[in-house]
Amino acid sequence: MLSALKDDPNFGGRSLVVRAEQKAKIMAAIGHDVNAAPVPYTIFDYLTYYRATMMPVAIRSFGAVAAVFAIFIGGWMTTVNAASKSLPGDALYGFKIITEQVQLRLASLEERAVLHTEFAANRLEEAVTLQKNGSPSGDSNVQDAFDAFTREVASASTDLQTLKENGSADAVATAGQVEQKLATLDTVLDESVAAAPDAFATVAVQEAQDASRETQTTAVAVVVDTHEETESAQTANALREMFMRELGTLTARQTFDLHRIAVLRNAIHANDERLAAAMLPTSAELGILERDIKTAAVHISDATTLYNVNDYRGAFATLRSVDGDLQQTETRMAQAEIAITQSFTPPAVVTSPSAPDLE
């Protein structure tokens, strides 16, 4: 029925004849000449057409992509910034480690050696922050941070050795940067030993110290070997900077350790009754520790003499010997400091569960 009525004028239908007549009237009204030849289009006409029809679509698509990209990058940067402040155990800490690993993969061998020391600094900062926040030294997160520090420092040492074996022209400069960074971290580690709350913390810090100093020894060896093979102004300057830096660090440690001895002596003398049960060094033993610290000055002078006669290996070896002697003395002082701290710490009060109400 609908098919039969589709052309019925009573329902709005128009026959083909009527539609042709109406079209002719419209074309005549707009001046259309049916006999005129078709207008030839040029390439410019086609470009104009596509620019008018396709550009709005392209702009909208590009705008959408740009908006998504901006949101993605903005979210990424926000997450990176938040993760950079995270600590072991935090939700974003894994993202922080992944970001560092990406940096390492994109870096050259020279850059990786320095990056490892920067990431080692991150691990040390995390460990110190956790301890300041009250995390016990035996906490797995603290231990993980110190272990990660040791791994990063060891990786820097491996990269330096590879640079030297490959004959890299940047080996000396990279070794200097690594040694400088680790010398700065040594100051933090030395302060951490003095502030260690217990023996567990002392051992963790000393293991980190050992790893740092082994890598510094590698950095010095790279420069010394290069200087002996091909002496140059660059290697001479690098050796001088390393020697003066380590010399200054040891001299500062010596002064700091003498101050610690004085504090220990005063603390023991002022609280001798309360500390009677503690395993503390006697006055004579403190005198021996003080003597050992002052003896370091003599060996430091010997190292300077060796350096001045161009015996660089002997000079740095002497400094390493002084470093080891001071470290042993600092361990004994740390044990005494921990014993004093624990003597003044009140024991934890253990409360028993209340009796049940028998009413």
Buried (B, 14 or more C-beta within 10 A) or exposed (E): EEEEEEEEEEEEEEEEEEEEEEEEEEEEEEEEEEEEEEEEEEEEEEEEEEEEEEEEEEEEEEEEEEEEEEEEEEEEEEBEEBBEEBBBBBEBBEBBBEBBEEBBEEBEBBBBBBBBBBBBBBBBBBBBBBBEEEBEBEBEBBBBBBBBBBBBBBBBBBBBBBBBEEEBEBBBBBBBBBBBBBBEBBEBBBEBBBBBBBBBBBBBBBBBBBBBBBBBBBBBBBBBBBBEEEEEEBBBEBBEBBBEBBBEBBBEBBEBBBEBBEBBBEBBEEBEEEBEEBEBBEEEEBEEBBEBBEBBEEBBEBBBEBBEEEBBBBBBBBBBBBBEBBBEBBBBBBBBBBBBBEBEEEEEEEEEEEEEEEE
